[in-house]
Amino acid sequence: MSTPSSDRLAQLAALFVKHDAQLHRVVGRRVAAQPATVADACSDAWTQLLEAEHVDLTLPWRPLAWLTTTAVREAWRLNELERRATPVSHGDLDAIANGDSTLVELKRYRIPAGERAIKAQRIAGHVAVMDVPVDHADRVYLIERHVESQAELQGVVDAYAQHSEAAGVPAILATLRTAGELADAFT
């Protein structure tokens, strides 16, 4: 993905400020989903719009129609995953499933700074997912605090590792950097 121009970032920031709440309402009405699912779907649609350089932002109706379609489809997809998901406590991660607070390594990935591991641990009845440096000194990042199912856990782990490797930094930092660029473009 190439870095969007400052004009495009400014246009996206203005669209976000003006239409994000409306997008949430529309997706919430069209898809019978939990508010968190709607929020995730809308967030994913905004991220995809940032990367979709082919979408013309100068015509106000085009990005809104594109965002709505993308967010609704993502909400349907997430709803289906949630419907089919097996609770983590019934999954294959015995240490986590049995209420053990043991830290379990789920996946490793490599970035220029070194190797990192994605680990999970049950804390106060909820599964938390962390990003931990393996072979270098760096911070530990909390990826997710309340993972509800095995499918969600696998999806979070796979997507996070893939995004991190593509960005060359932990995905949480890449996401913050993108959000910062949007905020800077707006101000």
N, C-alpha and C positions, 0 to 999 in steps of 0.2 A: 504494500500500500504506500503510495506517495503521500507526502505531507500536503494537506489541503492548503490552498492559498489563503492569505489573510482576508481577502474579500469574501471567499466562501465561508470561512469560519465566522465572520461577522454576520453574514446572512443566516447561517445556521443558528447562531446564538440568538439573533432577533426572532427567528421562527420558534425556537425553543421557549423563550420567555413568553411569547404571544400565544402559543398553541399547545404546550405540553399538558396543561390541565384539561383542555378540551379533548386531546387525544386519549387521555386516561378515561374520561367520561364515555366517549364513543366506544372504545374497546370494551369497557365494563358493561355497557348496554348490549353490545353485539355478542359477547361471549360470556357465558355463565361460568365465571371463574372467581377465585379468591382475589382480593385486592392485591396481594403480593404477587400473584401470577400476572395480573394486569400490569403492575408496575414493572416487573421483569420484562414482559413483552414490549412495553413501550420503550423502556431503556434500550433494549436490543434493537428496536427499530431506529431509534435516534443514532445509535452507533453504526448501524448499517447505512443510514443516510449519509453520515460523515464519510464513509468509505465509498459510497456510490456516486462517483464523479459524473456519471452519465445523467443523473437527475438534475434538470434545470431548476435552479432555485429562484430564478427571476420571475417565473410565472407562479403566483401564489397558490393556485389550486393544485399544481402538479406535485410539489413535495408533500402537501397535506394528504392528497389522495394516495400517494405512494406510501407515506408513513402509516396511514390508517390500514391499508391493505396488508402491509408488512407486519404491523403490530397485531392485527386480528389473527393472521395466520400463525404467528408465533405464539399467541395466547392459546389458540386451538391445539398447537403442537405441545405446549407445556401442560395444558389440561389433560391431554391424552397420556402424557408421560406420568402425570400424577395419578391418573385413574388406574393405570397399569402397575404402578410402583408397588413394590413389596417393602414394608417397613424395615428399616435398618436392623431392628432387633431380630428379624427373621432371616437376615442375610448370612453371607459367608464369613463375615468378620467376627469370629467367635469372641475375641477379646473385647471388642466393642459391644457386641450383642449381649454378652452376659453381664453387662454393667461394670466390667473391669475398667479401671481408669488407665490402663496401659496405653502408652503412645504407640500407634501402629503406623508403620510406613506403607503408603499406598502407591507411590510412584516417584521416580526421580526424573529430573530434566537438567539440561546443561545450558548455561548462558555464558557470555564472555567472562563474567566475574568468577565463574566456577560452577560446581554441581550443587543443586538444591533438591530437597526432598519435600514431598507433600505428605503430611502425617495427619492422622485423625485420633481423637481421644474423646471418650465419653466424660462429660463434666456436668454434674448435677442433673443427670437424666437426658442431656442433649449431646449430640455429637458435634464437636468442633473440629474444623479443618484448618491446618496451619501450613505455612511455607517456611521451611527451615534450611539455613545454609549447611552444607555437608563438609566441604573441604576448604572453606574460607570464612573469615570473620565478617559477619554482616548481621542485619536485623532479622528477627523472626516476625512474620506477618500473619495475622489472623485473616483467613480467607472467608470463612463462613462459621457462624455460631450455632445455628440450629438446623442441621441437616435432618430431614424427616424420613428419607427412604434410601434404599440401596441404589436405586436408579438415579436419584438426585445426587447422591454422593459420587457415583461413577461419572455422571455428566459434569459435575463441578470440577472434579480432579482432571479429567481428560481435557476439558476446555481451558482450564487454567494453565496446565502444562503447555498446551499447544500455543496459547496466546503469549506465554512467557518466552518460549523459545523463539517465536516469530519476532517479538519486540526486543529481545536481547536483555531484558530486565524482568524481575518478577511482575506478573500481570497486574497486580494491584498498583504498582508504580506507573506502569504504562497507562492504565485507566485514569489515574490521577493526573498524569501529564496531559492526556487528551482533554480532560475536563478543565484543566488550567488554561490550555490553549483556547478553548471555547470562551472561558470567562475573560481572558485577556483580550480576545477579539471583540467581545461585547463592550468592554470599557474603553 
